[in-house]
């Protein structure tokens, strides 16, 4: 299996349980790696793989459409989109809030699903 990665994708999303988090979107940083068929490299055809530009567009749309209480739920939602909509056989994601605590660069979660 081959893999595509999207690293340090910056998005604004509504996520959190605290009043300040519910009032405004906050910056998230997402790293996403997903499996793609080996045939894509062999045939050199975009139709045989998952288009990362479409994945990025879909993530931004999904995160702009709703509020998540937990990063865990937000991450699982994106993983579900990758597995169900894009048919990725394996997905690994990290989602982090940027600059939410003094002296801490990022706070986040890692999720891995599928067979890789």
GUMIVO-77800 format. One record per residue (C-alpha): residue number from 1; residue in three letters; x, y, z. Coordinates in nm, 4 decimals, always signed. Last residue first. Layout:
# residues N
[site NUM,ala,[X,Y,Z]]
...
This chain:
# residues 116
[site 116,unk,[-0.2277,-0.0595,+0.6914]]
[site 115,unk,[-0.5610,-0.1987,+0.8010]]
[site 114,unk,[-0.8085,+0.0615,+0.9133]]
[site 113,unk,[-0.8010,+0.3262,+1.1852]]
[site 112,unk,[-0.5425,+0.5475,+1.3550]]
[site 111,unk,[-0.6230,+0.8439,+1.5796]]
[site 110,unk,[-0.3820,+1.0932,+1.7347]]
[site 109,unk,[-0.5059,+1.3713,+1.9642]]
[site 108,unk,[-0.4207,+1.7295,+2.0448]]
[site 107,unk,[-0.2603,+2.0078,+2.2439]]
[site 106,unk,[-0.0147,+2.2381,+2.0681]]
[site 105,unk,[+0.2530,+2.4975,+2.1480]]
[site 104,unk,[+0.2201,+2.4909,+2.5262]]
[site 103,unk,[+0.3762,+2.7653,+2.7403]]
[site 102,unk,[+0.0431,+2.9271,+2.8134]]
[site 101,unk,[-0.2431,+2.7123,+2.6924]]
[site 100,unk,[-0.4535,+2.7160,+2.3769]]
[site 99,unk,[-0.1707,+2.8024,+2.1361]]
[site 98,unk,[-0.2697,+2.5693,+1.8522]]
[site 97,unk,[-0.5383,+2.3063,+1.8993]]
[site 96,unk,[-0.4170,+1.9804,+1.7547]]
[site 95,unk,[-0.5565,+1.7085,+1.5305]]
[site 94,unk,[-0.3442,+1.4089,+1.4413]]
[site 93,unk,[-0.4700,+1.1663,+1.1830]]
[site 92,unk,[-0.3889,+0.8162,+1.0629]]
[site 91,unk,[-0.6059,+0.6518,+0.7995]]
[site 90,unk,[-0.6067,+0.3082,+0.6361]]
[site 89,unk,[-0.8131,+0.1518,+0.3551]]
[site 88,unk,[-0.9132,+0.4914,+0.2113]]
[site 87,unk,[-1.2578,+0.4589,+0.0552]]
[site 86,unk,[-1.2895,+0.8362,-0.0061]]
[site 85,unk,[-1.6434,+0.8651,+0.1312]]
[site 84,unk,[-1.6436,+0.5887,+0.3923]]
[site 83,unk,[-1.2862,+0.5585,+0.5183]]
[site 82,unk,[-1.1788,+0.9205,+0.4677]]
[site 81,unk,[-1.5098,+1.0645,+0.5878]]
[site 80,unk,[-1.4994,+0.8382,+0.8925]]
[site 79,unk,[-1.1443,+0.9508,+0.9722]]
[site 78,unk,[-1.2643,+1.3121,+0.9537]]
[site 77,unk,[-1.5456,+1.2383,+1.1995]]
[site 76,unk,[-1.3139,+1.0433,+1.4287]]
[site 75,unk,[-1.0827,+1.3443,+1.4464]]
[site 74,unk,[-1.3671,+1.5824,+1.5338]]
[site 73,unk,[-1.4960,+1.3394,+1.7967]]
[site 72,unk,[-1.1526,+1.3081,+1.9588]]
[site 71,unk,[-1.1020,+1.6836,+1.9390]]
[site 70,unk,[-1.4027,+1.7101,+2.1674]]
[site 69,unk,[-1.7174,+1.9243,+2.1774]]
[site 68,unk,[-1.7528,+1.9443,+1.7998]]
[site 67,unk,[-1.9356,+2.2277,+1.6269]]
[site 66,unk,[-2.0618,+2.2033,+1.2701]]
[site 65,unk,[-2.0426,+2.3024,+0.9038]]
[site 64,unk,[-1.7011,+2.4675,+0.8851]]
[site 63,unk,[-1.5236,+2.1506,+0.9928]]
[site 62,unk,[-1.6873,+1.9455,+0.7179]]
[site 61,unk,[-1.6201,+2.2098,+0.4512]]
[site 60,unk,[-1.2510,+2.2470,+0.5460]]
[site 59,unk,[-1.2097,+1.8686,+0.5508]]
[site 58,unk,[-1.3800,+1.8363,+0.2107]]
[site 57,unk,[-1.1529,+2.0959,+0.0481]]
[site 56,unk,[-0.8436,+1.9265,+0.1898]]
[site 55,unk,[-0.9596,+1.5851,+0.0648]]
[site 54,unk,[-1.0387,+1.7304,-0.2791]]
[site 53,unk,[-0.6860,+1.8704,-0.3042]]
[site 52,unk,[-0.5453,+1.5357,-0.1823]]
[site 51,unk,[-0.6992,+1.3493,-0.4767]]
[site 50,unk,[-0.7382,+0.9863,-0.3705]]
[site 49,unk,[-0.5866,+0.7404,-0.6179]]
[site 48,unk,[-0.6610,+0.5443,-0.9349]]
[site 47,unk,[-0.8509,+0.8259,-1.1119]]
[site 46,unk,[-0.5413,+1.0440,-1.0759]]
[site 45,unk,[-0.3633,+0.8218,-1.3300]]
[site 44,unk,[+0.0083,+0.7353,-1.3257]]
[site 43,unk,[-0.0660,+0.3682,-1.4044]]
[site 42,unk,[+0.1893,+0.2098,-1.1701]]
[site 41,unk,[+0.1850,+0.4799,-0.9044]]
[site 40,unk,[-0.1942,+0.4708,-0.8812]]
[site 39,unk,[-0.1918,+0.0903,-0.8884]]
[site 38,unk,[-0.0466,+0.0838,-0.5375]]
[site 37,unk,[-0.3923,+0.1755,-0.4036]]
[site 36,unk,[-0.4042,+0.4579,-0.1493]]
[site 35,unk,[-0.3513,+0.4618,+0.2254]]
[site 34,unk,[-0.4013,+0.7741,+0.4313]]
[site 33,unk,[-0.1864,+1.0178,+0.6275]]
[site 32,unk,[-0.3310,+1.3304,+0.7885]]
[site 31,unk,[-0.1645,+1.5998,+0.9949]]
[site 30,unk,[-0.4081,+1.8647,+1.1163]]
[site 29,unk,[-0.3403,+2.1980,+1.2840]]
[site 28,unk,[-0.6327,+2.3742,+1.4448]]
[site 27,unk,[-0.6971,+2.7439,+1.4914]]
[site 26,unk,[-1.0072,+2.8444,+1.6802]]
[site 25,unk,[-1.3623,+2.9306,+1.5849]]
[site 24,unk,[-1.5524,+3.1553,+1.8207]]
[site 23,unk,[-1.8060,+3.1496,+2.1024]]
[site 22,unk,[-1.8001,+2.7777,+2.1826]]
[site 21,unk,[-1.4303,+2.7871,+2.2647]]
[site 20,unk,[-1.4700,+3.0880,+2.4967]]
[site 19,unk,[-1.7617,+2.9108,+2.6679]]
[site 18,unk,[-1.5549,+2.5970,+2.7338]]
[site 17,unk,[-1.6520,+2.2673,+2.5712]]
[site 16,unk,[-1.4422,+2.2750,+2.2582]]
[site 15,unk,[-1.4409,+2.2792,+1.8820]]
[site 14,unk,[-1.5579,+2.5298,+1.6238]]
[site 13,unk,[-1.2993,+2.5129,+1.3495]]
[site 12,unk,[-1.0430,+2.7277,+1.1701]]
[site 11,unk,[-0.8030,+2.5231,+0.9611]]
[site 10,unk,[-0.4270,+2.4875,+0.9209]]
[site 9,unk,[-0.3048,+2.1738,+0.7430]]
[site 8,unk,[+0.0325,+2.0965,+0.9002]]
[site 7,unk,[+0.1073,+1.7884,+0.6870]]
[site 6,unk,[-0.1052,+1.6151,+0.4285]]
[site 5,unk,[+0.0228,+1.2660,+0.3639]]
[site 4,unk,[-0.0423,+1.0174,+0.0857]]
[site 3,unk,[+0.0376,+0.6518,+0.1396]]
[site 2,unk,[+0.1167,+0.3512,-0.0784]]
[site 1,unk,[+0.0000,+0.0000,+0.0000]]
